[in-house]
């Protein structure tokens, strides 16, 4: 299962990516928004990131106009590694080197074909571990220290 969430700026791209995920046989839980009315991106980023942080889901994809706002809010949660990507290489590296559990995409900066490719690359990539795991361990230790 993959969680998805967007504000109004990412709604159209989110809907397109939901179709892609369904085509790939992946169950999708949509955490909103469901219309084009202006909304606050933190409300929907929080819904997805909170579930990932709590271990209720392993992966999520967030969408807003640029992806910047969703990245900021999602990365406030422990155990969340949200990566804003703007091309397929970044999407692949987000998984292979950073083990990103949330991919963040900008609905106003990406065309649908590129976003579809990015999602597929991210889903198909595998975390490499090794030296990259050591770096994630440092981040986890910092989270633990700051969350006291």
N, C-alpha and C positions, 0 to 999 in steps of 0.2 A: 504494500500500500504506500502511496505517496500523498502527502498533504499538499494542497495548493492554497494560495491566498493572494489577493490583490486589492489595490485600491482602484478607483475609477480609471487612472492612467494606465494601468496594466491589465484591465479587464479583458479587452479584445484579445491580447496575446495569451492570457491565461486560458481563455476558452479554446483557442486553437491548440494549445499544448495539452489541455485535457483530452481532446480528441486523439492526439498522438499517443498519449499514455494508454488510453482505452484500446487503440489499435494494437498496441504492444502487449495487451492482456494485463495491464496493471490497473489495480483498483485505485480510484482517486477519491479522496475526501476533500471536498471544497469548503474551505473555511471563510469564504466570502471575498469580496462583495459580489452581489449578484445583479447589479444594475449600474448604469453609467452616472448615477448621481454622485456629486462630489462627496467624498468621505475622507477620513483621516487614516493614512497608511498605518500608523502604529497599531490601530485597533485590530487589523488583520494580520500584521506581522507578529503581534503578540500571540494571537491564537495558534499560529503554526509553530512558532519558536517555543512556546510553553510546552506543547505536546512533544516536540523533539527533545527538549531539555528533560522532561519527565520520563522519557523512554517509552511513550505511548505510540510513537512511530519512529522509524529509522531515517526517513528522507522527506524533504519538503522542497517545494519550489515557490518562491515569492516573486511577485511582479508589482512594480509601480512605474511611474513615468520614466525615471532614469535607473532605478534599482538602488540608488544611493540611500534613500530613507529606509527602505526595507532592510538593507544590510546593517545599517546602524542599529535599528531596533532589535533585530534578530540576534546580533552579537552581544547583546546585554545579558543573554541567558547562559547559564553554565552549561557546558557540554554541547553548545551549539557552535558550529563552524560554518557560518554563512559566507559564501563567496559570490561577490558580484563579478560576473563575466560578461565580456563584450564580444568575444569571438570563440570559435571552437577550441583553439589552443588553450585559452584561459579556462574553459570549462573542463577540459581534460586534466590540466594541471591542478585545478581545484580538487579533483578527486585523487589523482595519483600522488601528489605531494602534500596536500593539506587535508585529505580525507573529509572534504566538505560534506556535511549532511544536509545543507540547504544550498540550493543554487538560486541566485538572485538575478533576474533579468529585467531590463528596462523596456517597457512597452512602447515608449516614444523614441527609442534609439535603435531598436532591432527590427528587422523585417521578419516575417513569419518563417521563411525558409531557413534563415540563419539560426533563429531561435530553435527551430525543430532539430537542426543538425547539432546544435550545442547540447540540447537535452539528451539526445541519443548518445553523443560522445561521453557526456557526464555519467549517464546510466551504465554504459558499457565499460567504462574505465574501472581499474582496480587500484586501490591504495597500495603503494609500493612498500610501505613500512620502512624498516632499516633506519637510516639517518633521519628520515622524515618523522618517524615515530618519536625519536628523541626530542625533536622540536615541538611536537604536539604535547609531549609530556611536560615540557617547560611551560607551555601555555596552560595546561591543566593545573599545574602547581601554582601558577599565578592566580588562576580563578579561585582555587581553594584558599589561598592566602587572602585575597580581596573579599571573599564571601564570608569571612569570619564574623 
